[in-house]
Amino acid sequence: MNHTIDATNKSLGRLAAEVAALLNNKNSVAFVKNKVAEGTVTVTNASKIKVTGNKMKESVHKSYSGYPGGLKEMPLHYVVEKKGYTELLTHAVRGMLPKNRLQEVRMKNLKIEE
């Protein structure tokens, strides 16, 4: 199944939770933990996501290269300037998916359009 979600005026966390549930196939009666759902989830208007409060300045996006001293911390507004809202949404969705071998396979079923 292909799902399309309009991100206009939706908060980042609630949108990511909805997308993660669709990628996990939690909405299906044929849900099985060890199978990947067929179909894609497409998010449109990602640049119109609502981020409330001072989260753009105070919240920190972390990325780790795997090397000693390789932890980078950036505020959200810097990440949006450099990589766009797609990076924020993919990071949030990846954090909500199970940490197993199917995580990257499920992430390939996610398409985000600014």
C-alpha positions in Angstrom: 0.0 0.0 0.0 1.1 3.5 -0.7 0.4 6.2 1.8 0.6 9.9 1.3 0.7 12.3 4.2 0.5 16.1 4.0 2.8 17.6 6.6 1.3 21.1 6.6 0.8 22.4 10.1 1.6 19.1 11.8 4.1 18.9 14.6 7.3 17.1 14.0 7.0 14.4 16.7 3.4 13.5 15.9 4.1 13.3 12.2 7.1 11.1 12.8 5.1 8.8 15.0 2.4 8.5 12.4 5.0 7.7 9.7 6.8 5.2 11.8 3.6 3.3 12.5 2.8 3.1 8.8 6.4 2.0 8.0 6.0 -0.7 10.7 2.7 -1.8 9.1 1.0 -1.4 12.6 -2.2 -0.3 11.0 -2.6 -3.6 9.1 -4.5 -6.7 10.2 -1.7 -8.7 8.7 1.0 -7.2 10.9 4.0 -9.4 11.6 7.0 -8.1 13.5 9.6 -9.7 11.3 8.3 -8.6 7.9 8.6 -5.3 6.1 5.4 -3.7 4.8 5.0 -3.5 1.1 4.5 -0.1 -0.3 5.8 3.4 0.5 5.0 6.3 2.7 5.3 9.7 1.0 5.4 12.9 3.0 4.6 16.1 1.1 5.2 19.7 2.2 7.9 18.8 4.7 9.1 22.4 4.8 5.7 23.4 6.4 6.2 21.2 9.5 5.3 23.0 12.7 8.1 23.2 15.3 6.8 24.9 18.5 8.4 27.0 21.1 12.2 27.6 21.1 13.0 24.2 19.8 14.7 25.5 16.7 17.3 27.3 18.9 17.5 25.1 22.0 16.9 21.5 20.8 20.1 19.7 19.6 20.5 17.4 16.7 23.3 14.8 17.3 25.2 12.8 14.8 28.1 10.4 15.6 30.7 9.4 13.0 31.8 6.3 15.0 35.3 7.7 15.7 36.5 9.0 19.0 35.6 12.6 19.3 33.2 12.3 16.4 30.0 13.5 18.1 28.6 16.6 16.4 25.8 18.6 18.0 23.9 21.2 16.1 20.8 23.3 16.9 17.8 22.5 14.7 17.8 25.7 12.8 21.4 25.0 11.6 20.4 21.5 10.4 17.4 23.0 8.5 19.7 25.6 6.8 22.3 23.0 5.8 20.2 19.8 5.0 16.5 20.9 5.1 13.5 19.6 6.9 13.9 16.2 5.4 16.9 15.5 7.7 14.8 16.4 10.8 12.0 14.2 9.8 14.2 11.2 8.8 16.1 11.5 12.0 12.9 11.5 14.1 11.4 8.6 12.2 14.6 6.5 12.4 14.6 7.0 16.2 11.0 5.7 16.4 11.6 2.5 14.4 12.9 -0.7 16.1 16.7 -1.0 16.2 17.1 -4.2 14.2 18.1 -5.4 10.7 14.9 -4.2 9.2 15.3 -0.6 10.2 17.2 0.6 7.1 15.0 -1.5 4.9 12.0 0.2 6.3 13.6 3.6 5.9 14.1 3.0 2.2 10.2 2.9 2.0 10.1 6.5 3.2 10.0 9.3 0.6 10.0 13.0 1.7 9.3 15.9 -0.5 10.0 19.5 0.6 
